[in-house]
Amino acid sequence: MKKPVLVIMAAGMGSRYGGLKQIDPVDEDGHIIIDFSIYDAKRAGFEKVVFIIRREHEEDFRKSIGDRVSKFMEVEYVYQELENLPEGFSVPEGRTKPFGTGHAILSCKDVVDGPFAVINADDYYGKQAYVEAYEYLTRETTSKDEICMVSFVLKNTLSDNGGVTRGVCKVNENGYLADIVETSNIEKYESGAAVHKGEEYIPIDIESSVSMNMWGLTPEFFQILESGFEAFVANTPADNLKAEYLLPTIIGDLLAEKKLAVKVLTSKDKWFGVTYKEDKDSVVSELQALIHAGVYPKKLF
């Protein structure tokens, strides 16, 4: 069996954050969130990392993280580009936004030929998540029609600075994903959380399992993504310039059609990330606390 690869989705510019947040330092030693992800992945057993970026960001990524990490792990870059479309299709006039996480993962199909874990560049998942994913992806009994997801508890993933989007999950008695619903505008408040729709606030269980886009996938999944993306492009109106081919939605549809099984793994570690610029101070404090507690050394690499 080929060793699992870590794939990091880092092509987004972070529009709400106001800059290229993936390479924004979060401590006095210049570490960025990806540093902690790679450190955790490395000690879990991963030996190769693939960055999904925009081509124009490659130099910045090499300087800020890639060149440093390449001394300890194999590093490769792939590009999420608007022009990466099925044959016969062209980029809609006026479209500037990438086509989402499903499209991003397709960027890797020519460089990843074994099992792989997928994460967001600007999210901290904690060391247990990588251990769980690596152990699952190295099982000899993993089916080609089964993937995995590392879930988190909703209350541990909310921002104090605005609404967030989460894949809210239902898990059956056997530990498999029964349904996943991409839910936008989940806001935190004193006694819990609610989905903000217009003038209405709909309460949501803060103990809900949610997907933070940490998946364990097989190379066969690229074929599913390719056929699905062609249908997505064909059925999206040309004037819909923000439509996205999103991994949670893709997997939710496959579950509904009983074409896929998703084993749900659970991490007890707290998740945190930088959705809004105001989130950065909290992330800095959280990471400093982990360093002081001995979870991480002061110098990661």
C-alpha positions in Angstrom: 0.0 0.0 0.0 1.2 3.5 -0.9 1.8 5.8 2.1 -0.9 8.4 2.6 -0.2 12.0 1.4 -1.4 15.2 3.1 -3.2 17.5 0.7 -3.6 21.1 1.8 -6.2 23.4 0.1 -4.7 26.8 0.1 -5.9 28.5 -3.1 -8.4 30.8 -1.5 -7.5 34.4 -0.9 -9.6 34.7 2.3 -12.0 37.4 1.0 -13.7 38.0 4.4 -10.3 38.0 6.2 -8.9 40.7 3.8 -5.7 39.1 2.6 -3.7 35.9 2.0 -4.4 34.6 5.4 -2.7 31.2 4.8 0.7 32.7 5.2 0.0 35.3 7.9 2.3 34.6 10.9 0.5 33.6 14.1 3.4 33.7 16.6 6.6 35.6 17.4 8.7 32.9 15.6 6.9 33.5 12.3 5.0 30.2 12.3 1.8 30.1 10.3 -1.2 27.8 10.9 0.0 25.4 8.2 3.2 24.8 10.2 1.3 23.3 13.0 -0.8 21.2 10.6 2.4 19.8 8.9 4.1 19.2 12.3 1.1 17.2 13.5 0.8 15.3 10.2 4.6 14.5 10.2 4.5 13.0 13.7 1.4 11.0 12.8 3.3 9.4 9.9 2.7 11.5 6.8 5.9 12.0 4.7 4.6 14.1 1.7 2.5 17.2 1.5 0.8 18.6 -1.7 -0.1 22.3 -1.6 -3.1 23.3 -3.8 -2.5 27.0 -4.6 -3.0 29.6 -7.2 0.0 29.8 -9.6 0.6 33.5 -8.8 1.0 32.6 -5.1 3.8 30.0 -5.5 6.7 32.3 -4.8 5.1 33.5 -1.5 4.3 29.9 -0.5 7.8 28.7 -1.2 9.3 31.5 0.9 6.9 31.3 3.8 6.5 27.5 4.2 7.4 25.2 1.3 11.2 25.7 1.3 11.4 25.3 5.0 9.2 22.2 5.2 10.9 20.5 2.2 13.9 19.8 4.5 11.6 17.4 6.5 8.9 16.3 4.1 8.5 15.8 0.4 6.7 18.9 -1.0 4.8 19.3 -4.2 2.6 22.2 -5.6 -0.5 22.0 -7.8 -2.5 24.8 -9.1 -6.3 25.4 -8.9 -7.0 27.3 -12.0 -10.2 28.5 -13.5 -9.2 27.0 -16.9 -9.1 23.4 -15.4 -12.4 22.5 -16.9 -13.8 19.4 -18.7 -13.2 19.3 -22.5 -15.7 21.4 -24.4 -16.3 24.0 -21.6 -14.8 27.4 -21.1 -14.6 29.8 -18.2 -17.8 31.9 -18.0 -17.2 35.6 -18.8 -16.7 37.6 -15.6 -15.9 34.5 -13.5 -12.9 35.1 -11.2 -13.8 32.9 -8.2 -12.4 29.3 -8.2 -15.0 26.5 -8.4 -14.7 25.3 -4.8 -13.2 22.4 -2.9 -14.2 19.6 -5.2 -12.5 21.4 -8.1 -9.5 22.1 -5.9 -9.0 18.4 -5.1 -9.2 17.5 -8.8 -6.1 19.6 -9.3 -4.2 16.8 -7.6 -5.3 13.9 -9.7 -2.0 13.7 -11.7 0.3 13.8 -8.6 -1.6 11.7 -6.0 -2.0 8.0 -6.8 -2.6 6.6 -3.3 -4.7 7.4 -0.2 -4.7 11.0 0.9 -5.9 13.3 3.7 -7.4 16.7 2.7 -7.4 19.8 5.0 -7.9 23.5 4.8 -4.7 25.6 5.0 -6.2 28.1 7.5 -7.6 25.6 10.0 -6.0 24.1 13.1 -7.2 20.5 13.6 -5.1 19.2 16.5 -2.8 16.3 16.6 -5.4 13.6 17.3 -7.1 14.3 14.0 -4.0 13.4 12.0 -3.4 10.2 14.0 -7.0 9.1 13.4 -6.8 9.9 9.6 -3.4 8.2 9.1 -4.4 5.0 11.0 -7.6 4.8 8.9 -5.8 5.4 5.6 -3.2 2.7 6.3 -5.7 0.0 7.1 -5.5 -3.0 4.8 -9.2 -3.5 4.8 -10.3 -0.1 3.5 -12.8 -0.4 0.7 -12.5 1.5 -2.5 -16.1 2.6 -2.0 -15.4 3.9 1.5 -13.8 7.1 2.6 -13.4 8.8 6.0 -14.1 12.1 7.7 -12.7 13.5 10.9 -15.5 15.2 12.7 -15.5 18.0 15.4 -18.1 19.3 17.8 -19.8 22.4 16.6 -19.3 24.4 19.8 -15.6 24.0 19.4 -15.6 25.5 15.9 -17.5 28.7 16.1 -16.1 32.3 15.7 -16.8 35.1 18.1 -16.6 37.5 15.2 -19.4 36.4 12.8 -21.2 33.7 11.1 -19.5 30.5 9.8 -20.4 27.7 7.3 -20.2 24.1 8.6 -21.1 20.7 7.2 -23.6 19.5 9.8 -23.5 15.7 10.1 -25.8 12.9 11.1 -23.9 9.7 12.2 -25.6 6.3 12.3 -25.2 3.7 15.1 -22.3 2.0 13.2 -20.3 5.2 13.1 -20.9 6.0 9.4 -22.1 9.3 8.0 -25.9 9.2 7.3 -26.2 12.8 6.0 -24.3 16.1 5.7 -25.8 19.5 5.2 -23.7 22.5 4.3 -25.1 25.1 6.7 -24.2 28.8 6.3 -24.4 31.7 8.8 -24.1 29.8 12.0 -23.6 32.3 14.8 -22.4 31.9 18.3 -24.4 33.5 21.2 -24.4 33.2 25.0 -26.6 30.1 25.4 -25.6 28.3 22.2 -25.7 28.8 18.5 -28.2 29.6 15.7 -28.5 29.8 12.0 -29.1 33.4 10.9 -31.5 33.5 7.9 -32.7 37.0 7.1 -34.4 38.3 10.3 -34.8 34.8 11.7 -32.5 32.9 14.1 -33.0 29.1 14.0 -31.4 27.3 17.0 -28.9 24.6 16.3 -27.5 21.9 18.7 -24.0 23.0 19.7 -23.1 19.4 20.3 -23.7 18.6 16.6 -20.9 16.7 14.7 -19.6 18.9 12.0 -17.2 18.5 9.1 -14.3 20.9 8.9 -13.2 19.6 5.5 -10.8 17.0 6.9 -11.3 14.0 4.7 -9.5 10.7 4.1 -9.9 9.8 0.4 -8.8 7.1 -2.1 -7.4 7.7 -5.6 -10.7 6.2 -7.0 -12.5 9.2 -5.6 -10.9 11.4 -8.4 -13.1 9.5 -11.0 -16.2 10.4 -9.0 -15.2 14.0 -8.7 -14.4 14.3 -12.5 -17.8 13.0 -13.6 -19.6 15.1 -11.0 -17.7 18.2 -12.0 -18.6 17.8 -15.6 -22.3 17.6 -14.7 -21.9 20.6 -12.3 -20.4 22.8 -15.1 -22.9 21.7 -17.6 -25.9 22.4 -15.3 -24.6 25.7 -13.9 -26.1 28.8 -15.6 -23.4 31.0 -17.3 -24.5 34.0 -15.3 -24.0 32.3 -11.9 -20.4 33.4 -11.3 -20.2 32.2 -7.7 -21.5 28.7 -7.9 -19.1 26.2 -6.2 -18.5 22.5 -6.5 -18.3 21.8 -2.8 -17.0 18.6 -1.2 -19.6 18.3 1.6 -22.4 18.8 -1.0 -20.8 16.2 -3.3 -20.5 13.6 -0.6 -24.0 14.4 0.7 -25.4 13.7 -2.7 -23.4 10.4 -3.0 -24.7 9.3 0.4 -28.3 10.0 -0.6 -27.7 7.9 -3.8 -26.1 5.2 -1.7 -23.0 5.3 -3.8 -20.5 5.9 -1.0 -19.8 5.0 2.6 -18.1 7.5 5.0 -16.6 6.3 8.2 -16.8 9.1 10.8 -13.7 9.5 13.0 -13.8 11.8 16.0 -11.1 14.2 17.3 -11.5 15.5 20.9 -9.0 18.3 20.2 -10.4 21.8 19.8 -10.5 23.2 16.3 -9.8 26.8 15.5 -9.1 28.9 12.5 -9.0 32.4 11.0 -12.3 33.1 9.2 -12.2 36.8 10.1 -9.3 39.2 10.7 -10.5 39.6 14.2 -10.1 35.8 14.8 -6.3 36.1 14.6 -5.7 37.3 18.2 -7.7 34.3 19.6 -5.7 31.9 17.4 -2.4 33.4 18.5 -3.5 33.0 22.2 -4.6 29.4 21.7 -1.4 28.4 19.9 0.8 30.1 22.6 -1.1 28.2 25.3 -0.4 24.9 23.5 3.3 25.8 23.2 3.5 26.7 26.9 1.7 23.4 27.8 4.4 21.5 25.9 2.1 20.3 23.1 4.4 21.9 20.6 8.1 23.0 20.8 8.8 26.7 20.5 10.5 26.0 17.1 8.6 23.5 15.0 11.1 23.0 12.2 
